[in-house]
Amino acid sequence: MTTNTLDRRTSLSIFERMLMIRHFEEAVIELYKQGRFVSHYHIYIGQEATGGAVLEALGETDLICTTHRNHGHIIGRGCDPNRAMAEILGRASGFNGGRSGTLHISDPSHGFLSTSAVVGGCAGLATGAAFGLKVKRVSQVAVGFFGDGSLEEGLVIESFNIAALWKLPVVYVCENNSAGAMGPQQGGYPTAITATDGFTRLPAAYGIHCVKVDGTDIGAVHAAAIEAVGRCRSGNGPVFIEAFTTRWPGSSPLWPELATVTDLEAAFDPARIVGPHADWSRNHDPLLRAARELVASGHASRDELLARDKDARSRIAAAADFAIKSPMPAPATVGDHVFA
Amino acid sequence: MRKISYAEAIVEALRISLAEDPCVSLVGSYVLGLGPKRVLMDPIRAEFPDRIFDPPTSEAAIVSVGAGAAMAGARPFVDIGTASFSYVGWSPLVNEAAVARHMSNGALRVPVVYHMLHGLRGGGAAQHSHSPQAMLWNAAGLEIVLPSSPHDVKGLMRSAIKSDNPTVFVNHARLMDIQGDVPEGDYTIPFGRADIKRAGRDVTVIATSYVVQTALLAAETLAGEGIDVEVLDPRTLVPLDQEMILKSVGRTGRLVVVDETNLSCGIASELSAIVAEHGFKSLRAPIMRVARPNIPTPFSRPLEEAITPTADKICDAVRRVMAWT
């Protein structure tokens, strides 16, 4: 069932990150439905085990660049959900004063340098951040999260070449979420369109160490991330992790829909799983899987997990409330922060 | 004062910057181009072997790596080479480096310099002769520097490397050999400070980069005809010294803008619009632009010359604004 050999503290810490991400994302969809913000946006549900476990493996001073499916990474990093939600609603109290919205959230004070919504853009920035760390002769690492579609961009392939040539301390986390997706042919959100039969062939061509993991398995992802970060810190150059997940049904259409609503008790009572997306919930939901594994391994009781779930829900509800009540930015400030 | 070449002045600025700050690194070492002047970089290469990185021919990634490194606290000086190739790196330039500070609400600094060689250089044809500074001026968030003399390039390059903003440093391929007075020691020239390269009473000629030299030649010819030309060099487009431009036109009442970017939406067009909008009362004649026509750069010499802003074309334009009644 699992390669999970994580200790109790680590498992629960990852689970906590996943819970916060899940409820944050469900709240974002709800706030969009209420008309609280206008924008296209991308939801991280279904990939929480990848983000949660990779971010668990990082140190406080490591640097992160991510892509448009970014909410999970900012919340999983432990950045303030109030300010993240306020940013998505375009509020003055948001991380970026309403200048980023969902598309570009960053929190450099937590090493979260950038969300680039240009597909593949973050791979170049993460490579550059790693180059900056190398120039500064520090032992931090940079992580770049991106989807499998990014491998269609030339900039990403060029970045692999540079990272390999200069042995840069960068971990590329490719979140392959194309399984089960609809794609443009069926009117859904884009999926990878590629002639390669394996994405790891591309970084491997430059001699980059590549690892494939089940992106819903917190133990496997965490082990891969710990190894990758260790290799980088020891000066062995870049690592490429491909984490496979099955597309959450709510992210299959062009615009996100709340296709499933999390019911953590269903992890322990499969009869509670019903509806058109029962297969996804039963077999591909990383949160339910992690909950089952935590109980099976004896790291936590059902009640303990349910209590944590309740607590995460209330913190996210508070974040939504904070965001809604926050003021909009003043138009007169529009010209601020163009230059240092 | 001693005279050195424009290329030697660049090398001095780079050397001082590398010695001063360990966070400064060079990504690409053919800053002086591929011509004979490139050997002037050899001493720097020898002195800072672990601070100079020759990257693959991957402009998009190089620009992106520069932006990311700057976000992480380094100060990379990234050489794009021929400015025409900067278009390959356009997305990270305008979508990442230029906007990162604003998107982060001021939380990020992006102290990166992008260096490139622009302009009509003789035989460069359509893919090696571009002057992208006007397009870059249309992308908010980049400082744009256009030196025209050995003295200016040294001081402006020192400021560019110290700047906390993404800076596009555009040198003209034809300036590398020109000689000029350059102080031996360290100095900086602040951005946003225009320079009167030649004072005159009758007409203001604004020019940047190599065409400043062309404008100075034209001014000599016109002096023989009794026309006293003032040549004003903004030196940086962003920030722009609008005040000095308006003051000069306020004194002369006439303006000719010379530039190597295209006539449409080019630097000459923007500067003309600024003076028309804010200095209309000073004008005694229509503003004239001597820019390149909207034609791709042809290879053959007479064809290339046909689109080049030459001293003759500048003289004609100045005579026309002087004759306006």
Interface residues (C-beta under 8 A of the other chain):
Chain A: L63 C65 F95 N96 G97 R99 S100 H104 S106 D107 P108 S109 L113 S114 S116 V118 G121 A123 G124 L125 A126 T127 G128 A129 A130 F131 G132 L133 V135 K136 A142 G154 L155 E158 S159 N161 I162 L165 W166 D336 H337 V338 F339 A340
Chain B: P22 C23 S25 R51 F53 P55 P56 S58 A60 A61 I62 V63 S64 V65 G66 A67 G68 A69 A70 M71 A72 G73 A74 P76 S91 P92 N95 E96 A100 R101 H102 M103 S104 N105 G106 A107 L108 R109 P111 A140 G141 E143 S163 D164 N165
